[in-house]
Amino acid sequence: MNTVYSDSPWLLPPDPASTAAIFRRLGKPVLLKARSLVNFGASNKVYLLESGIIATFAGGVGHYERMAGFFTAGCSLGAVKAMTHRGSPMSLQARVYREARALAIDSSQFMRELERDPKVFAETALNFVQKNEATMDGLFLNDLLKIPERLSRMIALLFQMDGRPLGTDCQPLPD
């Protein structure tokens, strides 16, 4: 089965250099510990990951069971929420799979910076569309693929995020 919108379901594309520059200029370093939860749907922070792997889960109150996307180095987390929900909460939770180092900015400050430059705003908005496409494809595949197919795609994606080729030999899963 091919994807509907995205070339890489579940794996979100990195932010453009112009967006990352905002974080490098204004962001405060934070460490997100492996296996921790971040209720970024209620947070007023936007993060740019410098390292690590974070997965987001959509759901209702207390039930975040539907994995929506993986964020890796170079991706912003919470930026789409800052732009589309402007201070309102979203039903999203993040789980840190691999310890992550990030730069954090208050979401209102992030939006002020975007609005200062229409070109940066447009580049960031286009990237958000690409992120939404990868997320939507991931959610579609969660429902459309049978468990063995979905699991095999997820395992291949883990190897891709780890920068290792997936071969025919037995290999341990990436941490």
C-alpha positions, 0 to 999 in steps of 0.5 A: 500500500502506498501512502496517500499524502506523504513520502514518510508516514509517521516520520515528520520532516525537519523544519526549514533553516529559517525556522530553526534559526529562531530557536538557535537565537532565542531558545533555552536548552532543555533535556527530555528524559527517555520514557518521559511523557510531555503533555505538549497539547496543554503546554505553551512551549515550542521545542526544536529537537537537537537530538533524540526521538519523540513520538506524539499520540492523539487521543481523548482525556487520559487515553492517548493510544493512537501514535501520530508521528515521530519527531527527530533532530531538526523537527519542532514540536508544538509549533503547529499547535502554537500556530493553529490553536494559539494558546488553546489546548489540544488532545496531544501527548508526546512520549520520549523514546530516546533522550532528547536535547531541545531548545524551548521557546514560549509559543507566543514569542515563537509566533511573534518571531514568525509574524515578523518575517512573511517569508519565514512564516510561509516557509514554516507554514509549508513545513507544517503542511508536510508534517500534517501530511506525514501525520495523517498518513501515519494515522491512516496506516494505523487503521488500514494496514493489518498488524503484521504490515504495520509492524514491519513498516514501523520496524523499518522506520526505526532503522531509518531513524537510527541511520542503519540499513534494514537488511535480511540478516537478524539485527537487534532493534534500535534502542 
